[in-house]
Amino acid sequence: IIGRLECGRTQLEVSEELGIAQRVISRLWQRFHDDGNVSRCYSTGRPRVTTPNEDRYLAVTDKRNRRGTASDLSRQQSSAAGTAVSRQTVYRRLGHIGLYARRPVRCVPLTATHCRLRLAWSREHALWTPQQWSCVMFSDESRFSLQSESRRTFIWRAPGTRYHQENTIERLHVQSVTMTGRIYRDVILEQHVLLFRGAMGAEFLFMDDNARPHRANIVGECLQSEDVTRMDWPAYSPELNPIHCKKFHRKITGSDRQPRVRPLPVKIHFARKTF
């Protein structure tokens, strides 16, 4: 463009010849006269609001309190460094160091003794056959709430650190006021467990999770009088229960396939062919 203009061509002629707007050619020609250079000056974009030191302060503050929200971190950053940052800036700075907002895992705290006993139990039962597992009756409790609990707590953590101790929340244990040893014996044992034991025979094993009603004296006396053998169960091991693990449940029942769910049109077509 500059060469053509220096040869005496007009801006309109160069514009029509190269298919470039005349205002662009005029701007380049003016820049050439002012600076002697028409190369584009690349800018670094919008300057960062925070300095590297402030970014490190934000990361340290977040790791000390992983349950702090982005708004809390923004206010702490503003009060400490005097720099006003937005919530999105906090998200970006923490994302650069691999910290993202995730829901914490709710689990029970495990000591070294708990881990050792769980490992020993797993090794002892690792080679059990499906026939052996079919003689075990597993039991579990569920929590029901008549009021919805929509309050969600998030933490900042890096990928792959879901089960780290600092990223988990201890499960709340509430002493039961309705389930007692007597109710457990009358409703669960006599109406369900003992009937299943009679159908299975001498190889029957009963599993419970060591809850207080399960270890009441009247429960132990009932099981002993009916010759029901309890399965040894490590403490704080709810996830070992196949009721909590569908994949493990499919393995011990001999079915590894997922249940097939047919779409509604297919169901209607199948019903018409059947009837």
C-alpha positions as CSV (number, residue, x, y, z in Angstrom):
1,I,0.0,0.0,0.0
2,I,2.7,2.5,1.0
3,G,4.7,1.6,-2.1
4,R,1.8,2.3,-4.4
5,L,1.1,5.6,-2.7
6,E,4.7,6.7,-3.0
7,C,4.6,5.9,-6.7
8,G,1.9,8.6,-7.1
9,R,-1.2,6.5,-7.0
10,T,-4.2,8.0,-5.2
11,Q,-5.8,6.4,-2.1
12,L,-9.0,5.8,-4.0
13,E,-7.2,3.9,-6.8
14,V,-5.3,1.8,-4.3
15,S,-8.5,1.1,-2.4
16,E,-10.3,-0.1,-5.5
17,E,-7.3,-2.2,-6.7
18,L,-6.8,-4.0,-3.4
19,G,-10.4,-4.1,-2.2
20,I,-9.6,-2.3,1.0
21,A,-11.6,0.5,2.5
22,Q,-10.2,4.0,1.8
23,R,-10.3,5.0,5.5
24,V,-7.9,2.1,6.3
25,I,-5.5,3.2,3.6
26,S,-5.8,6.8,4.9
27,R,-5.0,5.7,8.4
28,L,-2.0,3.7,7.3
29,W,-0.7,6.6,5.2
30,Q,-1.1,9.0,8.1
31,R,0.7,6.6,10.5
32,F,3.5,6.2,8.0
33,H,4.0,10.0,7.9
34,D,3.9,10.3,11.7
35,D,6.0,7.3,12.8
36,G,7.6,6.0,9.7
37,N,6.2,2.5,10.5
38,V,2.9,0.9,9.7
39,S,3.3,-2.4,11.6
40,R,0.6,-3.1,14.1
41,C,1.4,-2.4,17.8
42,Y,0.3,-5.3,19.9
43,S,-1.1,-4.4,23.3
44,T,-1.0,-6.6,26.4
45,G,-4.8,-6.2,26.9
46,R,-6.4,-4.9,30.0
47,P,-4.0,-4.7,32.9
48,R,-4.5,-7.2,35.7
49,V,-6.3,-6.0,38.8
50,T,-4.1,-8.0,41.1
51,T,-0.4,-8.4,41.5
52,P,1.4,-11.7,41.8
53,N,1.8,-11.1,45.6
54,E,-2.0,-10.5,45.9
55,D,-2.6,-13.7,43.9
56,R,-0.5,-15.6,46.3
57,Y,-2.3,-14.0,49.3
58,L,-5.6,-15.1,47.7
59,A,-4.4,-18.6,47.3
60,V,-3.1,-18.9,50.9
61,T,-6.4,-17.4,52.3
62,D,-8.5,-19.9,50.3
63,K,-6.4,-22.9,51.4
64,R,-6.8,-21.9,55.0
65,N,-10.5,-21.6,54.7
66,R,-11.7,-23.9,51.9
67,R,-15.4,-23.2,52.7
68,G,-15.1,-19.5,52.1
69,T,-17.2,-18.2,49.2
70,A,-15.9,-16.1,46.4
71,S,-17.6,-13.0,47.9
72,D,-15.9,-13.6,51.2
73,L,-12.5,-14.0,49.5
74,S,-13.2,-10.8,47.5
75,R,-13.9,-8.8,50.7
76,Q,-10.8,-10.2,52.5
77,Q,-8.7,-9.3,49.5
78,S,-10.1,-5.8,49.4
79,S,-9.6,-5.2,53.1
80,A,-6.0,-6.6,53.2
81,A,-4.6,-5.2,50.0
82,G,-6.9,-2.3,49.3
83,T,-7.7,-3.7,45.8
84,A,-11.3,-4.2,44.9
85,V,-11.7,-7.5,43.0
86,S,-14.9,-9.1,41.7
87,R,-16.1,-12.6,42.3
88,Q,-15.3,-13.6,38.7
89,T,-11.7,-12.4,39.3
90,V,-11.5,-14.7,42.4
91,Y,-12.8,-17.6,40.3
92,R,-10.2,-17.0,37.6
93,R,-7.3,-16.6,40.0
94,L,-8.1,-19.8,41.9
95,G,-8.8,-21.6,38.6
96,H,-5.3,-20.7,37.4
97,I,-3.8,-22.7,40.4
98,G,-6.2,-25.6,40.0
99,L,-8.8,-24.8,42.7
100,Y,-12.5,-25.0,41.8
101,A,-15.7,-24.8,43.7
102,R,-17.0,-28.3,44.4
103,R,-19.4,-29.9,46.9
104,P,-17.5,-31.6,49.8
105,V,-17.8,-35.3,50.4
106,R,-19.7,-36.3,53.5
107,C,-18.1,-39.2,55.2
108,V,-17.1,-40.5,58.6
109,P,-13.5,-39.8,59.9
110,L,-11.2,-42.8,59.7
111,T,-8.3,-43.4,62.0
112,A,-5.3,-45.7,61.2
113,T,-7.0,-48.5,63.2
114,H,-10.2,-48.2,61.1
115,C,-8.2,-48.4,57.9
116,R,-6.3,-51.4,59.1
117,L,-9.5,-53.3,60.1
118,R,-11.2,-52.4,56.8
119,L,-8.3,-53.7,54.8
120,A,-8.2,-56.9,56.8
121,W,-11.9,-57.4,56.3
122,S,-11.6,-56.8,52.5
123,R,-8.7,-59.2,52.1
124,E,-10.6,-61.9,54.1
125,H,-13.7,-61.6,51.9
126,A,-12.0,-60.8,48.6
127,L,-12.2,-64.4,47.3
128,W,-15.7,-65.2,48.4
129,T,-17.9,-66.8,45.7
130,P,-21.3,-65.6,44.7
131,Q,-22.8,-68.6,46.5
132,Q,-21.2,-67.4,49.8
133,W,-22.4,-63.9,49.3
134,S,-25.9,-65.1,48.5
135,C,-26.2,-66.4,52.1
136,V,-25.6,-62.9,53.6
137,M,-28.5,-60.6,54.5
138,F,-27.4,-57.0,54.5
139,S,-29.3,-54.4,56.5
140,D,-29.1,-50.6,56.4
141,E,-31.0,-47.5,57.5
142,S,-32.2,-44.5,55.6
143,R,-32.7,-40.9,56.7
144,F,-36.0,-39.3,55.9
145,S,-36.7,-35.6,56.2
146,L,-40.1,-34.0,55.9
147,Q,-38.5,-30.6,55.1
148,S,-36.3,-30.0,52.0
149,E,-32.8,-29.0,52.8
150,S,-31.6,-26.9,49.8
151,R,-28.6,-25.2,51.5
152,R,-25.5,-26.3,49.7
153,T,-22.0,-25.9,50.9
154,F,-19.1,-25.7,48.5
155,I,-15.3,-25.9,49.0
156,W,-12.3,-24.9,46.9
157,R,-10.3,-28.0,45.9
158,A,-8.0,-29.2,43.2
159,P,-9.0,-32.1,40.8
160,G,-8.2,-35.5,42.3
161,T,-8.4,-34.4,45.9
162,R,-12.0,-35.2,46.6
163,Y,-11.4,-37.6,49.5
164,H,-8.6,-35.7,51.1
165,Q,-9.3,-35.0,54.8
166,E,-9.4,-31.2,54.4
167,N,-12.0,-31.6,51.6
168,T,-14.5,-33.7,53.5
169,I,-17.3,-33.0,56.0
170,E,-17.8,-35.3,58.9
171,R,-21.2,-37.0,58.7
172,L,-23.5,-35.9,61.5
173,H,-24.4,-38.7,63.9
174,V,-27.7,-38.1,65.6
175,Q,-28.8,-40.4,68.4
176,S,-31.9,-42.1,67.4
177,V,-35.0,-41.4,69.5
178,T,-37.4,-43.7,67.8
179,M,-35.4,-46.8,66.9
180,T,-34.6,-48.7,70.0
181,G,-33.3,-52.2,70.6
182,R,-36.8,-53.5,71.4
183,I,-38.3,-52.0,68.3
184,Y,-35.4,-53.3,66.2
185,R,-36.0,-56.8,67.6
186,D,-39.8,-56.8,67.2
187,V,-40.0,-55.2,63.7
188,I,-36.7,-56.0,61.9
189,L,-35.5,-59.3,63.4
190,E,-38.7,-61.2,64.1
191,Q,-40.6,-60.0,61.0
192,H,-37.8,-60.2,58.5
193,V,-34.4,-61.5,59.5
194,L,-35.6,-64.7,61.3
195,L,-37.9,-65.6,58.4
196,F,-35.0,-65.2,55.9
197,R,-32.8,-67.2,58.2
198,G,-35.3,-70.1,58.2
199,A,-35.3,-70.1,54.4
200,M,-31.5,-70.0,54.1
201,G,-30.5,-72.6,56.7
202,A,-27.3,-72.9,58.7
203,E,-25.1,-71.0,56.3
204,F,-27.1,-67.8,56.9
205,L,-25.1,-64.7,57.9
206,F,-26.6,-61.4,59.1
207,M,-24.9,-58.1,58.6
208,D,-25.6,-54.9,60.6
209,D,-23.5,-51.7,60.9
210,N,-22.8,-51.7,64.7
211,A,-25.4,-49.1,65.5
212,R,-26.4,-48.8,69.2
213,P,-29.8,-50.5,68.7
214,H,-28.1,-53.4,66.9
215,R,-25.8,-54.0,69.9
216,A,-28.5,-53.9,72.5
217,N,-28.6,-56.8,74.9
218,I,-32.1,-57.9,73.9
219,V,-31.0,-58.0,70.3
220,G,-28.0,-60.1,71.0
221,E,-30.1,-62.5,73.1
222,C,-32.7,-62.8,70.3
223,L,-30.0,-63.6,67.7
224,Q,-28.3,-66.1,70.0
225,S,-31.5,-67.9,70.9
226,E,-32.3,-68.3,67.2
227,D,-28.8,-69.3,66.3
228,V,-28.2,-66.4,63.9
229,T,-24.6,-65.7,63.1
230,R,-23.5,-62.1,62.8
231,M,-21.1,-61.1,60.1
232,D,-18.0,-59.4,61.4
233,W,-18.2,-55.8,60.3
234,P,-15.5,-53.1,60.6
235,A,-16.5,-49.8,62.2
236,Y,-17.3,-46.8,60.1
237,S,-17.7,-48.8,56.8
238,P,-21.0,-47.8,55.3
239,E,-19.7,-47.9,51.7
240,L,-18.7,-51.5,52.0
241,N,-22.4,-52.4,52.2
242,P,-23.6,-53.4,48.7
243,I,-26.8,-51.4,49.4
244,H,-24.6,-48.4,49.0
245,C,-22.7,-49.8,46.0
246,K,-24.8,-51.0,43.1
247,K,-21.9,-52.2,41.1
248,F,-20.7,-54.5,43.8
249,H,-24.3,-55.6,44.3
250,R,-24.5,-56.6,40.6
251,K,-21.3,-58.6,40.9
252,I,-22.4,-60.7,43.8
253,T,-25.8,-61.3,42.3
254,G,-24.1,-62.4,39.0
255,S,-25.6,-59.6,36.9
256,D,-23.1,-57.1,35.5
257,R,-25.5,-55.6,33.0
258,Q,-27.3,-52.3,33.5
259,P,-31.1,-52.5,33.5
260,R,-32.4,-51.6,30.0
261,V,-34.9,-48.8,30.0
262,R,-37.0,-48.7,26.9
263,P,-38.3,-45.3,25.5
264,L,-42.0,-44.8,25.7
265,P,-42.7,-45.2,22.0
266,V,-40.9,-48.6,22.0
267,K,-42.9,-49.6,25.1
268,I,-46.2,-48.8,23.3
269,H,-45.2,-50.7,20.2
270,F,-44.1,-53.7,22.2
271,A,-47.4,-53.6,24.1
272,R,-49.5,-53.5,20.9
273,K,-47.6,-56.5,19.5
274,T,-48.0,-58.5,22.7
275,F,-51.7,-57.9,23.1
